[in-house]
Amino acid sequence: MRKDTRNCCIFMWVVFLALCCSPAWGFDFGKIVDGVSNVVDSAQKEVKKVVNSESEKTSGEKSSQSQSQQSSAPDAVVQKSGTVGKADQPLGESLSVFSTSPIDVNAPGNSVSSFNAGDHIYGLLRSKKSWKQQVGGSNYLIVWFYLDGEQKSYKSVGLQRAELLNQDYFVLDIAPDPARMTNYSDPDVIFPEVKGDKFGPELFSRYLGELSPGKHTVRIEVKAYNKVYASGSFTVEGNDFSSYTALYNSIKNKAGQMVTMPKEGLSNPTLAAELEGILQQHGWPQIQRLVIVDKDWWIDRVDGGDTAVKSRHIAAAAAARGTDGKLFFQVLTFEQPMLLSGDWGKLDLSHSGEKKPLPEENLNK
C-alpha cells in the first residue's frame, strides 16, 4: 500500500471512531466540535508519526528536519476541552477590554486587568475579523466561561441580524449594574438558559457570588473547533463575594422585565387564526397574541435524507393570561401528517415549550 494512502486510512479511521462515539457527549455541540477537533489533531499526529518513522529508515537527516518542523508548528499543542492551553491564544486577545463601567465600542479605552470583589464588571470581546468571516455560515458564537482555569459553562449565543455578524466585537456584561446592563435588551441576541439562569451576566454574577475569599482568575473565550476567535481574562480579589449574589438577584429580576415574545417569522393571518383555534380546543385561555416564529414549514422525513415525507411542522409563540391574571407565553410546535394520498392531514399541537412570564408592557414588542 502506498504511504500516503495508508496515512489517509489511519486519519479517516480515527475520525470515524470519534463520530461513532459522539452519543457519549450527549449531543453537546460545544464538546462535540472540540472533541472531534482533538481527535483530528491526534489523527494528524499519528500520520506524522508514521511519516517520521518511515523517513528515519531512509534518511536520518530528513527525519531530524521533519521532527524539528513538527515541534515548532502551532498545532503541535492540542487543547483539551475544559483547559486553557498555549494553542488557544488568539491574535485578537489584546483587543478585548474589561472595565468597571459600560464600554463605548468606538472608544473602549484601556482594559482593566484586576477588580475588587463587588466591582461592576463589563466586557467587550473583539476579534481581528468580523464574526461572519470567523464562523462562516453559522449565526451564533460559542462563548466559554472559565474560573481559575476550570471551564464553568459555555453556550451558543445566537446573532439573528446580519449587522451583528458583520461586527468584529461582542459586548458581554459580566457583573453589570442592572440599570446599565446591555445584554438581554436586544431580542436578536439570544442568550440561552443554563438550569434556570440566562447565560451571560445573570449566570456569571451567580458564579462570582459563589467564590471563596482570595484572588480568582476569570477567562472568557469565543471559540469553536479549538480555534479561539476572541478572548480575554482578568482577576477579581476580595474577602467577601456575597455582593455578587445580591447583584445576581437584581440582574435576574431585570432580565425578567426585559422578556419579549420571539419575533414573527411568517405573516399568515389565516394560518395564525387556525393555530389559535387549535389551542382553544386544547383548553387554552383567551389568547392575547400569537406570532408564527418559523419563516416556513419544516419537512419531516421517515429516515432523513431523501426518504419519504411523514409530516411537516411549524413553530409559533402564543401569549395568554393565566389563572393568576398574569401574562405568559409559550413556544409551541404544530404538526401535520402526510397522508397516503399525498395530501396533508389534520394539523394539531405536537409540543409545548416552557411557560415564561411576560411583562404587560412587552406584549406587543
BELZI-V353862 format. One record per residue. N is the residue number from 1. PSI is psi in radians with two decimals (none if undefined). OMEGA is omega in degrees with one decimal (999 if undefined). Layout:
<<N PSI OMEGA> <N PSI OMEGA>>
//
This chain:
<<1 2.41 178.8> <2 2.63 -177.3> <3 -0.83 -175.9> <4 -0.57 177.5> <5 -0.77 179.9> <6 -0.73 178.9> <7 -0.73 178.8> <8 -0.70 179.1> <9 -0.75 179.2> <10 -0.81 -178.8> <11 -0.88 -176.8> <12 -0.58 -179.9> <13 -0.74 -179.6> <14 -0.71 177.6> <15 -0.69 178.1> <16 -0.74 178.6> <17 -0.66 179.9> <18 -0.74 -179.3> <19 -0.62 178.1> <20 -0.53 -176.9> <21 0.01 -173.9> <22 -0.52 177.6> <23 -0.44 179.9> <24 -0.34 177.6> <25 -0.04 177.5> <26 0.58 178.9> <27 0.58 177.9> <28 1.82 -169.4> <29 -0.76 -178.8> <30 -0.77 -179.8> <31 -0.62 -179.1> <32 -0.83 -177.4> <33 -0.68 178.1> <34 -0.65 -179.8> <35 -0.80 178.3> <36 -0.69 178.9> <37 -0.75 179.5> <38 -0.71 -180.0> <39 -0.70 177.5> <40 -0.77 177.1> <41 -0.74 179.7> <42 -0.71 179.5> <43 -0.71 178.4> <44 -0.65 178.2> <45 -0.70 -180.0> <46 -0.71 178.0> <47 -0.77 178.4> <48 -0.66 -177.7> <49 -0.74 179.5> <50 -0.77 179.7> <51 -0.79 -179.5> <52 -0.70 -178.6> <53 -0.76 -178.9> <54 -0.54 179.2> <55 -0.62 -179.2> <56 -0.58 -177.8> <57 -0.53 -174.9> <58 -0.52 -177.0> <59 1.91 178.2> <60 -0.56 -179.0> <61 -0.76 179.4> <62 -0.68 -179.6> <63 -0.77 -179.2> <64 -0.71 -179.8> <65 -0.71 -178.9> <66 -0.75 -179.4> <67 -0.66 179.9> <68 -0.72 179.2> <69 -0.69 -178.3> <70 -0.75 -176.0> <71 -0.41 -178.8> <72 -0.09 -178.5> <73 2.47 -178.7> <74 -0.61 -177.0> <75 0.18 177.2> <76 -0.39 177.0> <77 2.09 -179.6> <78 2.15 179.1> <79 2.18 177.5> <80 2.60 -179.3> <81 2.29 177.1> <82 -0.01 178.4> <83 2.86 178.1> <84 1.99 -176.3> <85 2.94 -177.1> <86 -0.52 -179.5> <87 -0.22 -176.4> <88 -0.02 -176.0> <89 1.95 -178.4> <90 2.75 178.7> <91 -0.49 -175.5> <92 0.14 -175.2> <93 -0.68 -177.8> <94 -0.24 -179.1> <95 -0.34 -177.9> <96 2.54 -174.1> <97 2.45 173.0> <98 2.55 -173.8> <99 2.86 176.3> <100 -0.03 178.0> <101 2.78 179.6> <102 2.49 -172.6> <103 2.28 174.2> <104 2.01 -175.0> <105 -0.42 179.8> <106 -0.37 177.9> <107 1.25 -172.3> <108 -0.40 -178.9> <109 -2.95 -178.8> <110 2.58 -179.4> <111 2.47 174.7> <112 2.25 -176.0> <113 -0.25 -179.4> <114 2.46 -179.1> <115 2.73 173.1> <116 2.59 179.1> <117 2.26 -178.3> <118 -0.29 177.7> <119 2.54 168.2> <120 2.50 -175.8> <121 2.22 178.7> <122 2.58 -177.8> <123 2.66 174.2> <124 1.89 178.3> <125 2.26 -175.6> <126 2.48 179.2> <127 2.88 179.0> <128 -0.24 178.2> <129 2.89 176.1> <130 2.73 179.4> <131 -0.61 179.8> <132 -0.69 177.4> <133 -0.53 -176.7> <134 -0.81 -172.1> <135 0.03 175.2> <136 -2.23 -174.3> <137 -0.07 -178.2> <138 2.82 180.0> <139 0.69 177.7> <140 2.78 174.3> <141 2.32 175.6> <142 1.93 -175.7> <143 2.29 -177.3> <144 2.43 -179.8> <145 2.13 -179.2> <146 2.52 171.8> <147 2.12 179.7> <148 0.72 177.3> <149 -0.09 -179.3> <150 2.28 177.3> <151 2.04 -179.5> <152 -0.70 -178.0> <153 2.73 171.2> <154 2.58 179.8> <155 2.75 174.7> <156 2.04 179.0> <157 2.08 -175.0> <158 2.39 175.0> <159 1.86 -168.6> <160 0.04 176.7> <161 2.48 179.7> <162 -0.64 180.0> <163 -0.67 -179.2> <164 -0.64 179.7> <165 -0.41 179.6> <166 -0.11 177.8> <167 2.75 176.5> <168 0.30 -180.0> <169 2.80 177.3> <170 2.06 178.8> <171 2.16 -178.4> <172 1.85 176.4> <173 2.44 179.0> <174 -0.99 178.5> <175 1.21 -172.6> <176 2.83 165.9> <177 2.15 -177.0> <178 -0.58 -179.3> <179 -0.30 -178.1> <180 0.29 -178.0> <181 2.31 179.1> <182 -0.75 -177.5> <183 2.66 179.7> <184 -0.12 -178.1> <185 -0.36 -178.6> <186 1.97 -177.9> <187 -0.25 178.6> <188 -0.06 172.1> <189 1.86 -170.5> <190 1.96 176.1> <191 2.01 -179.8> <192 2.96 179.9> <193 2.62 175.5> <194 1.73 179.5> <195 0.86 175.3> <196 -0.17 177.9> <197 2.46 177.0> <198 2.32 173.2> <199 2.54 -175.8> <200 -2.63 -173.7> <201 -0.56 179.3> <202 -0.89 -179.6> <203 -0.72 -176.9> <204 -0.74 -179.3> <205 -0.55 176.1> <206 -0.76 178.0> <207 -0.76 -179.2> <208 -0.63 179.2> <209 -0.30 -178.9> <210 0.00 -176.5> <211 2.58 175.2> <212 2.80 178.9> <213 2.51 179.3> <214 -2.79 -178.1> <215 2.29 -175.8> <216 2.63 -179.7> <217 2.26 175.8> <218 2.32 177.1> <219 2.39 179.9> <220 2.39 -179.2> <221 2.61 165.8> <222 1.98 -175.4> <223 2.86 172.9> <224 2.55 -178.8> <225 0.66 179.0> <226 0.20 175.2> <227 2.12 -178.0> <228 2.07 -177.7> <229 -0.49 177.3> <230 2.62 179.1> <231 2.94 176.3> <232 2.79 -179.0> <233 2.78 177.6> <234 2.93 176.6> <235 2.68 174.7> <236 2.30 -170.8> <237 2.51 177.1> <238 3.03 179.1> <239 -0.26 -176.5> <240 2.03 -178.4> <241 0.19 -175.1> <242 -0.39 179.0> <243 -0.48 178.6> <244 -0.46 175.3> <245 -0.74 176.1> <246 -0.68 178.8> <247 -0.70 177.6> <248 -0.81 -179.9> <249 -0.67 179.2> <250 -0.72 179.0> <251 -0.72 -179.9> <252 -0.72 178.3> <253 -0.75 179.3> <254 -0.72 179.2> <255 -0.65 178.0> <256 -0.60 179.0> <257 -0.31 -176.8> <258 0.00 -177.4> <259 2.32 174.0> <260 2.86 175.0> <261 2.73 175.9> <262 2.71 179.5> <263 2.65 178.2> <264 2.29 177.8> <265 -0.55 -177.6> <266 2.20 176.1> <267 1.87 -179.2> <268 1.49 -175.8> <269 -0.62 -179.5> <270 -0.84 179.4> <271 -0.69 179.7> <272 -0.72 178.4> <273 -0.65 178.3> <274 -0.71 179.2> <275 -0.69 177.1> <276 -0.74 178.7> <277 -0.68 178.8> <278 -0.72 179.4> <279 -0.67 177.2> <280 -0.64 176.4> <281 -0.48 179.1> <282 0.23 173.5> <283 0.27 178.1> <284 2.55 173.0> <285 3.14 -178.3> <286 2.19 -176.1> <287 2.25 -179.1> <288 -0.57 -178.9> <289 2.51 175.3> <290 2.29 175.7> <291 2.43 175.1> <292 2.04 -173.4> <293 -0.78 -179.0> <294 2.66 179.7> <295 -0.31 178.8> <296 3.10 177.8> <297 2.58 171.2> <298 2.36 -179.3> <299 2.27 178.4> <300 2.25 -179.2> <301 2.75 -175.6> <302 -0.79 -177.2> <303 0.61 178.6> <304 -3.06 178.0> <305 -2.30 179.6> <306 0.39 -180.0> <307 3.03 -174.9> <308 2.55 177.6> <309 2.27 178.3> <310 -0.47 -179.0> <311 3.12 171.1> <312 2.71 -179.1> <313 2.82 179.8> <314 2.56 -177.5> <315 2.54 176.6> <316 2.73 175.0> <317 2.28 -178.9> <318 2.38 177.3> <319 2.42 179.4> <320 3.06 179.7> <321 2.24 -179.0> <322 -3.14 -179.9> <323 -0.35 178.2> <324 0.02 178.8> <325 -0.05 -177.7> <326 2.59 179.9> <327 2.58 172.6> <328 2.87 172.3> <329 2.75 176.2> <330 2.57 171.2> <331 2.21 -172.1> <332 2.59 177.5> <333 2.30 178.3> <334 2.36 -174.4> <335 2.55 180.0> <336 2.07 -176.6> <337 2.70 173.7> <338 2.19 -179.8> <339 2.85 179.1> <340 -0.47 179.9> <341 -0.22 -176.8> <342 -0.07 176.9> <343 2.89 175.9> <344 2.41 -180.0> <345 -2.70 -175.9> <346 2.28 176.9> <347 2.31 -178.2> <348 2.89 178.4> <349 2.24 -178.2> <350 -0.40 -178.7> <351 2.42 177.1> <352 2.21 179.1> <353 -3.06 -177.9> <354 2.46 175.8> <355 2.22 -178.9> <356 2.29 177.0> <357 2.49 -179.1> <358 2.03 178.1> <359 2.45 -178.5> <360 -0.77 -175.6> <361 -0.20 -177.9> <362 0.10 -175.4> <363 -0.75 -175.1> <364 0.28 179.1> <365 none 999>>
//
